[in-house]
Each structure stands twice: as structure tokens, then as C-alpha cells.
Amino acid sequence: MSAKPIVVLGAGGLARETMWLIEAINGKSSTYRMLGYLDDDTSKHGRTLCDYPVLGGFDWIAKCGEDRLCVALGVGEPRVKYEFVQRVKDLGVEFPTLVHPNVEMSRHVELAEGVAIGAGNVLTVNITIGAYTWLNLDCTVGHDARIGSYTQLNPSTNISGNATVGDGVEFGTGAIVIPGVTVGDRAVIGAAACVVRDVPPNVTVVGLPAKPIKQLPPWRKRRLRAPQ
């Protein structure tokens, strides 16, 4: 089977890391034909980032003429991920699941579409991870954990066994969730925070043990500009 064309949505740091992840996958098997990045910031158009061009904005998808086009999310903020997906999901694109070749993961792990798992991650058994969630470098996920969609685990996040993480949650670097705890939708967990009790939705928690410091507004459905 020929390699599938793929673009990364976004042109920042995580987008370059996503391209590196795709290169690592191709190092084991030539799965993707990497085209470049898409970003609506016109000042980035034409730039070369880690050897690949910024091809244009999201409207490039409708004009590209590529069959079986794959897209990968190169952004970490959960709400931005959600908005990016809404803008392109009806254009016939595919969101592949991207797993670095050195990830340690049992066969008893369920990954939804668009999940990305970077180098050094360890996932044990009976785990489910929802769509468009990104596990950055050196994270661990324990047995029977449930992680929702559009969630971001930044480097060295540790999710313990039987923990439940909602949709759109963002974990700072080095955050820890102890066994059996539930983290509500759209919560923000500060860097190095240790979550020892349930976290309600739309709350920022920090510290050891983690304590609420801010109530967050719920996500609003904003009018999204349709690709031309």
C-alpha cells in the first residue's frame, strides 16, 4: 500500500514535535508521505519548519486534490484542538492514530481516532483513550484508567490505575493523578500538581496536594469560519 499523504494542523512547537513523531513512525514503516503544516497565520506561510513547509491555511485542504489526506493535530490546548477538528472533519480527511515506535503498551489498550502518543510513554492494561488526545513525552497510564477526548498530557504526566479523566483536560508537565481519582471535563491541572481527590469540571488546580485556584468558564460554541 502506498504511503498516505499527511499534514499537521498548526505551525508551533507541538506541530514540529508531531512531525518528528510521524518521522519516527516512518522510520519503522513508510506509512505517511509528509507534506507540511497548515496554519491560518499568513505570516508563517512559505516558511520551512524542520525541513517541511507551511503550505497555507486550512483552506488548502479543499484545494489540494490529495486522495486519502490524513491530518494530525499539532496543538495542545484542548479547546483549540476541538475547534480545529470541527473545521476539517467534514472535508473527508482522516485522523490517524499516531504511536511512537518505542512506546510500551499492552494489547489491552483502546485508542480512538486522532490519538497521538509520543516517545517514552508507558501504558499498561485495560486502558481507553478518547479521540484527539495527545500524550507527550514520558507519560505513564496505569491499569483501568479512562481518559477522554481532546485531552492533553504534557511531558511526564502520570495517570494512576483506575483514574478517570474527562474530555478537554489539560495537564501541566509532571502532574500526577493518584489511583481512583476522577478529573472532570475541561479541568486544568498545574505543572507538578498531585491530584489526590476528585476535581470538578472547569476548575484549575495546582500544588501538592492539588487545590482549586480558579473557576473556568465553560467552553462556548463559537462561530467557526468554514474553509473556502
Order of alpha helices (4+ residues) and beta strands (2+ residues): beta-alpha-beta-beta-beta-alpha-beta-alpha-beta-beta-beta-beta-beta-beta-beta-beta-beta-beta-beta-beta-beta-beta-beta-beta-beta-beta-beta
